[in-house]
């Protein structure tokens, strides 16, 4: 069980938590379970980079954090079923769009009574909380079983931008990075190391949003950012630099150490993404394109 408290005057959330058995105290690493934007695209042309929608697992100081719950969350859940129970983890959502939450109904560990999950998110553009968004997608006729059939302990926390979540000595900082989509970005800090997860960049953000982004990601050891494109049908491959230029610009301005570009467009096949990776590395050498199964150390 968790001891949860919120301090409005100090604008942070503090939480003491137990450890997931797959984590090792002292490590800080990230694993990608879903890297595709908009819609899942399983095919022979996406087999190397992967076709599942966004899900990233961060293991830090004996804790497990999950960012976004696209279809990659199902694959992560199947892996966790092999672990000794009970499990406890923290799920952070950037927004409530379908490609960020559609894997949650298929997250098998959430159906096991002894498990416990802490779920964080900000209000959607229509004012709905993260709990309401997850609840609504599991109602008939969209899904055969309601959220209440999940037997694990689910605790929901409503985030507002600039609030901090403290998990012992791990600090998760939030910021509003896309006002139109009401999307928030995250920075995870442990000791002197840090990682940022910002996946709703778009070309030419206004000055206020750009400053928020730069402040959140300044000097991080690893930045995970999205490719940018015009969804969903106007995408073309005539100017592949448009896919990565925004991410590179903010990474360079914020003096980020390493960059990983994720949320690949559904039409971007493996060979094309190889080409993009080669091109972006010529400009920002410490860059990778995310692929499912990729594990990177932050420390």
C-alpha positions as CSV (number, residue, x, y, z in Angstrom):
1,X,0.0,0.0,0.0
2,X,1.2,3.5,-0.7
3,X,1.4,6.5,1.6
4,X,0.1,9.4,-0.6
5,X,0.1,13.0,0.3
6,X,-0.3,16.2,-1.8
7,X,0.9,19.6,-0.8
8,X,-0.8,22.5,-2.6
9,X,1.6,25.1,-1.3
10,X,4.7,23.3,-2.4
11,X,3.1,22.1,-5.6
12,X,4.3,18.5,-5.5
13,X,3.1,14.9,-5.0
14,X,5.1,12.7,-2.6
15,X,4.7,9.0,-2.6
16,X,6.5,6.1,-0.9
17,X,6.4,2.9,-2.9
18,X,7.5,-0.7,-2.9
19,X,9.7,-2.1,-5.7
20,X,8.8,-4.1,-8.7
21,X,10.8,-7.4,-8.7
22,X,12.2,-6.8,-12.2
23,X,14.0,-3.6,-11.1
24,X,17.4,-3.5,-9.6
25,X,18.2,-0.7,-7.1
26,X,20.7,1.7,-8.5
27,X,20.0,1.2,-12.2
28,X,18.5,3.8,-14.5
29,X,17.5,2.5,-18.0
30,X,14.7,2.8,-20.5
31,X,13.1,0.1,-22.7
32,X,10.8,0.8,-25.6
33,X,7.7,-1.4,-26.0
34,X,5.8,0.7,-28.6
35,X,7.2,3.4,-30.9
36,X,4.5,4.0,-33.6
37,X,2.4,7.1,-33.7
38,X,-1.3,7.4,-34.5
39,X,-2.3,3.8,-35.1
40,X,-0.7,0.4,-34.7
41,X,0.9,-0.9,-37.9
42,X,2.0,-4.5,-37.8
43,X,3.4,-5.6,-41.1
44,X,6.5,-7.1,-42.8
45,X,7.6,-3.5,-43.6
46,X,7.6,-2.4,-39.9
47,X,9.0,-5.5,-38.3
48,X,12.4,-4.1,-37.4
49,X,11.3,-0.8,-35.8
50,X,7.9,-2.2,-34.6
51,X,4.3,-1.4,-35.1
52,X,2.9,-1.0,-31.6
53,X,1.7,2.4,-30.4
54,X,3.6,4.3,-27.6
55,X,4.8,2.6,-24.4
56,X,8.1,3.3,-22.7
57,X,9.3,1.6,-19.5
58,X,11.8,3.3,-17.2
59,X,13.6,1.3,-14.5
60,X,15.2,3.6,-12.0
61,X,16.4,3.1,-8.4
62,X,14.4,0.0,-7.9
63,X,11.1,1.5,-9.3
64,X,9.3,0.9,-12.5
65,X,7.7,3.8,-14.4
66,X,5.6,3.4,-17.5
67,X,5.0,6.3,-19.9
68,X,1.9,6.0,-22.1
69,X,-0.2,3.0,-22.6
70,X,-0.5,2.3,-26.3
71,X,-0.6,-1.2,-27.7
72,X,3.0,-1.7,-26.5
73,X,1.6,-1.8,-23.0
74,X,0.0,-5.2,-23.8
75,X,3.4,-6.6,-24.7
76,X,5.0,-5.2,-21.6
77,X,2.2,-6.8,-19.5
78,X,2.7,-10.2,-21.0
79,X,6.4,-10.0,-20.0
80,X,5.5,-9.0,-16.4
81,X,3.2,-11.9,-16.1
82,X,6.3,-14.1,-15.8
83,X,7.5,-12.2,-12.7
84,X,6.7,-13.2,-9.1
85,X,3.7,-11.4,-7.8
86,X,2.7,-8.9,-6.4
87,X,3.8,-6.1,-8.7
88,X,3.6,-2.3,-8.2
89,X,4.3,0.3,-10.9
90,X,3.5,3.9,-11.9
91,X,1.8,4.7,-15.2
92,X,2.2,8.3,-16.6
93,X,0.1,9.4,-19.5
94,X,1.0,12.3,-21.8
95,X,-2.6,12.8,-23.0
96,X,-5.8,10.9,-23.5
97,X,-5.7,10.3,-27.2
98,X,-6.5,6.8,-28.3
99,X,-2.9,5.8,-29.3
100,X,-1.8,6.6,-25.7
101,X,-4.4,4.7,-23.8
102,X,-5.7,1.9,-26.1
103,X,-3.4,-0.8,-24.6
104,X,-4.7,-0.3,-21.1
105,X,-7.7,-2.6,-21.4
106,X,-5.2,-5.4,-22.4
107,X,-2.7,-4.8,-19.6
108,X,-2.9,-8.3,-18.0
109,X,-1.2,-7.4,-14.7
110,X,-4.0,-5.0,-13.9
111,X,-6.4,-8.0,-13.7
112,X,-4.5,-9.6,-10.9
113,X,-5.7,-8.8,-7.4
114,X,-2.4,-8.6,-5.6
115,X,-0.9,-6.0,-8.0
116,X,-1.0,-2.3,-7.5
117,X,-0.7,0.5,-10.1
118,X,-0.6,4.3,-9.6
119,X,-1.9,6.1,-12.7
120,X,-1.2,9.8,-13.4
121,X,-2.5,12.1,-16.1
122,X,-3.7,15.6,-16.7
123,X,-7.2,16.7,-17.8
124,X,-8.1,16.2,-21.4
125,X,-9.1,19.0,-23.7
126,X,-12.8,18.3,-22.8
127,X,-12.0,18.4,-19.1
128,X,-12.1,14.6,-18.5
129,X,-9.7,13.2,-16.0
130,X,-7.3,10.3,-16.8
131,X,-9.6,8.0,-14.8
132,X,-12.6,9.1,-16.9
133,X,-10.8,8.6,-20.2
134,X,-9.6,5.1,-19.3
135,X,-13.1,4.3,-17.9
136,X,-15.0,5.5,-21.0
137,X,-13.0,3.5,-23.5
138,X,-13.9,0.3,-21.7
139,X,-17.7,0.9,-21.8
140,X,-20.0,-0.9,-24.2
141,X,-20.2,-0.8,-27.1
142,X,-16.4,0.0,-27.4
143,X,-15.2,-2.8,-25.1
144,X,-16.9,-5.9,-23.6
145,X,-15.7,-5.5,-20.0
146,X,-15.7,-2.3,-17.8
147,X,-12.7,-1.0,-15.9
148,X,-14.2,-2.4,-12.7
149,X,-13.3,-6.0,-13.7
150,X,-9.6,-5.1,-13.1
151,X,-8.9,-6.7,-9.8
152,X,-5.6,-4.9,-9.0
153,X,-5.5,-1.8,-6.8
154,X,-5.7,1.2,-9.1
155,X,-5.0,4.6,-7.7
156,X,-5.5,7.7,-9.9
157,X,-3.8,11.0,-9.5
158,X,-4.8,14.1,-11.4
159,X,-1.7,16.1,-12.5
160,X,-1.6,19.8,-13.3
161,X,1.4,21.1,-15.3
162,X,4.5,22.0,-13.3
163,X,3.6,19.6,-10.5
164,X,6.2,17.2,-9.2
165,X,5.8,13.5,-8.3
166,X,8.3,12.3,-5.7
167,X,9.0,8.6,-5.4
168,X,11.6,8.5,-2.7
169,X,14.7,10.0,-4.4
170,X,13.2,9.8,-7.9
171,X,11.6,13.1,-9.0
172,X,9.2,13.3,-12.0
173,X,8.7,16.9,-13.2
174,X,5.8,17.8,-15.5
175,X,5.1,20.7,-17.9
176,X,2.5,21.5,-20.5
177,X,4.2,21.2,-23.9
178,X,1.2,21.2,-26.3
179,X,-1.7,23.4,-25.2
180,X,-3.9,22.3,-28.2
181,X,-3.8,18.7,-27.3
182,X,-3.4,19.3,-23.5
183,X,-0.3,17.2,-23.6
184,X,2.3,17.1,-20.8
185,X,6.0,16.3,-20.9
186,X,7.9,14.6,-18.2
187,X,11.4,14.8,-16.7
188,X,12.7,11.9,-14.5
189,X,15.6,12.8,-12.2
190,X,17.6,10.5,-10.0
191,X,20.7,11.7,-8.3
192,X,22.6,13.7,-10.9
193,X,21.0,11.9,-13.9
194,X,17.9,12.8,-15.9
195,X,15.7,11.7,-18.8
196,X,12.9,13.6,-20.5
197,X,9.9,12.3,-22.4
198,X,8.2,14.8,-24.6
199,X,6.1,13.3,-27.4
200,X,3.8,16.0,-28.7
201,X,6.2,18.4,-30.4
202,X,4.9,20.0,-33.5
203,X,6.7,22.3,-36.0
204,X,7.2,25.9,-34.9
205,X,5.8,25.8,-31.4
206,X,5.0,29.3,-30.1
207,X,7.5,31.0,-27.9
208,X,5.8,30.2,-24.6
209,X,5.6,26.5,-25.3
210,X,9.1,26.4,-26.6
211,X,10.4,28.0,-23.4
212,X,8.5,25.4,-21.3
213,X,10.0,22.6,-23.4
214,X,13.5,23.9,-23.1
215,X,13.2,24.4,-19.4
216,X,11.9,20.9,-18.9
217,X,14.6,19.1,-21.0
218,X,17.6,21.4,-20.3
219,X,20.8,19.3,-20.0
220,X,19.2,15.9,-19.7
221,X,21.2,12.8,-20.3
222,X,18.6,11.3,-22.6
223,X,15.7,13.0,-24.4
224,X,12.9,10.9,-26.0
225,X,10.9,13.1,-28.5
226,X,8.5,12.5,-31.3
227,X,8.9,12.8,-35.0
228,X,6.6,15.5,-36.4
229,X,4.3,15.2,-39.4
230,X,0.9,16.3,-40.6
231,X,-1.5,13.6,-39.5
232,X,-3.2,11.5,-40.7
233,X,-3.2,11.5,-44.5
234,X,-1.1,14.5,-45.8
235,X,2.1,12.8,-44.9
236,X,4.7,12.5,-47.6
237,X,8.3,11.4,-47.8
238,X,9.6,14.3,-50.0
239,X,11.1,16.1,-47.1
240,X,12.2,13.6,-44.5
241,X,14.1,16.2,-42.6
242,X,10.8,17.7,-41.5
243,X,10.3,14.5,-39.4
244,X,13.2,15.1,-37.1
245,X,14.1,18.8,-37.4
246,X,12.0,20.0,-34.5
247,X,13.3,17.4,-32.1
248,X,16.9,18.1,-33.1
249,X,16.4,21.9,-32.7
250,X,15.1,21.6,-29.2
251,X,17.7,19.0,-28.2
252,X,20.5,21.2,-29.5
253,X,19.2,24.4,-27.8
254,X,18.7,22.6,-24.5
255,X,22.2,21.0,-24.6
256,X,20.8,17.5,-24.4
257,X,23.4,14.7,-24.3
258,X,21.5,12.1,-26.3
259,X,18.3,12.0,-28.4
260,X,15.9,9.2,-29.3
261,X,13.2,9.9,-31.8
262,X,10.1,7.9,-31.5
263,X,6.4,7.9,-32.5
264,X,7.1,7.0,-36.1
265,X,4.4,7.7,-38.7
266,X,2.3,4.6,-39.7
267,X,3.5,5.0,-43.3
268,X,7.2,5.0,-42.4
269,X,8.6,1.6,-43.3
270,X,11.9,0.2,-41.9
271,X,14.1,1.1,-44.9
272,X,12.8,4.7,-44.8
273,X,13.5,5.0,-41.1
274,X,17.0,3.7,-41.6
275,X,17.5,6.6,-44.1
276,X,16.1,9.1,-41.6
277,X,18.4,7.8,-38.8
278,X,21.5,8.2,-41.1
279,X,20.5,11.7,-42.0
280,X,19.7,12.9,-38.5
281,X,23.0,11.5,-37.2
282,X,24.9,13.7,-39.6
283,X,23.4,16.7,-37.9
284,X,23.1,15.4,-34.3
285,X,25.4,12.4,-34.0
286,X,24.1,11.1,-30.6
287,X,20.7,10.2,-32.0
288,X,18.9,7.0,-32.4
289,X,15.4,6.1,-33.8
290,X,13.5,4.1,-31.3
291,X,12.7,0.5,-32.1
292,X,10.6,-2.0,-30.1
293,X,12.8,-3.9,-27.6
294,X,15.5,-1.2,-27.6
295,X,17.1,-0.9,-24.1
296,X,19.3,2.2,-23.3
297,X,21.1,3.0,-20.1
298,X,20.7,6.5,-18.8
299,X,23.5,6.0,-16.3
